[in-house]
């Protein structure tokens, strides 16, 4: 894929989506290692610890947070801070915009409001 210009991919464990029980991090790490792509992890994020656990692995450059934001289990400001610290402390494979961590969320009015206040 890298030979075709693809640098990033999303790995979502759909069986964990919305469960807030943690991600299938091992599969995401393996995908990053095998493919050489920057991986954004989705499905199962339920806490700031899940976010940190993802960012403490090479090849993982983003997380997708949905239900954990809606329910207040993950504070967006803290998650963004944690992601920025990871970028500054431990570089990941080159990404399109250096030093810009990726945190995605489902586009709802509530989430958009959270981003404006971050």
C-alpha positions in Angstrom: 0.0 0.0 0.0 2.8 2.4 0.8 4.1 1.9 -2.7 0.8 3.3 -3.9 1.1 6.4 -1.8 -1.1 5.2 1.1 0.4 6.3 4.4 -2.5 5.8 6.9 -5.4 3.4 7.6 -8.2 3.0 10.1 -8.5 -0.3 12.0 -11.9 -0.6 13.6 -12.9 -3.7 15.5 -16.6 -3.5 14.8 -17.4 -6.2 17.3 -16.1 -3.8 20.0 -17.7 -0.6 18.6 -19.7 1.2 21.3 -18.7 -1.3 24.0 -16.2 1.0 25.7 -14.4 -2.2 26.9 -11.0 -1.5 25.3 -9.6 -1.9 21.8 -8.1 -4.9 19.9 -4.7 -3.2 20.2 -2.7 -6.2 19.4 -4.4 -6.6 16.0 -3.8 -2.8 15.3 -0.1 -3.1 16.2 0.3 -6.2 13.9 -1.4 -4.3 11.1 0.9 -1.3 11.5 4.0 -3.6 11.6 2.9 -5.7 8.6 1.7 -2.8 6.4 4.1 -0.1 7.4 1.1 2.3 7.6 0.1 4.7 10.4 -2.9 3.2 12.0 -5.8 5.0 13.7 -7.5 2.6 16.1 -11.3 2.5 16.6 -13.9 0.4 18.3 -13.9 0.0 22.1 -12.2 3.1 23.4 -13.8 3.6 26.8 -11.3 5.6 28.9 -8.3 7.9 28.7 -6.2 4.9 29.6 -7.3 3.2 26.4 -6.2 6.3 24.4 -2.8 6.3 26.2 -2.4 2.6 25.6 -2.9 3.1 21.9 -0.5 6.0 21.7 2.2 4.2 23.5 2.8 1.9 20.5 4.8 2.6 17.4 2.7 2.8 14.3 -0.4 3.9 16.1 -1.0 7.6 15.3 -4.7 8.1 16.0 -7.8 6.9 17.9 -11.4 7.1 17.0 -13.6 7.9 20.0 -17.4 7.8 19.9 -19.6 6.6 22.7 -17.0 7.4 25.3 -17.2 11.1 24.4 -21.0 11.1 24.4 -21.1 9.5 27.9 -18.4 11.6 29.3 -16.0 8.7 30.0 -13.3 10.4 28.0 -12.6 14.1 28.4 -11.7 15.5 25.0 -9.3 18.1 26.3 -7.3 15.4 28.3 -7.3 13.1 25.3 -5.9 15.8 23.0 -3.3 16.7 25.6 -2.2 13.1 25.9 -2.0 12.7 22.2 0.1 15.8 21.8 2.5 14.6 24.5 2.9 11.3 22.7 3.8 13.1 19.5 6.3 15.3 21.3 7.9 12.5 23.3 8.0 9.6 20.9 7.9 10.2 17.2 5.8 7.9 15.0 6.2 7.1 11.3 6.0 10.2 9.1 2.5 11.5 8.8 1.1 14.2 6.6 1.3 16.9 9.2 4.2 16.4 11.6 3.4 16.8 15.3 -0.4 16.7 14.8 -2.0 13.7 16.5 -5.2 12.4 15.2 -8.3 12.0 17.3 -11.5 11.4 15.5 -15.0 11.4 16.7 -18.4 10.9 15.3 -19.8 14.2 13.9 -22.6 15.2 16.1 -23.5 18.6 17.5 -22.3 17.5 21.0 -18.9 16.4 19.7 -18.5 19.5 17.6 -19.1 21.6 20.7 -16.4 19.7 22.5 -13.9 20.4 19.8 -14.7 24.1 19.9 -13.9 24.2 23.6 -10.7 22.2 23.4 
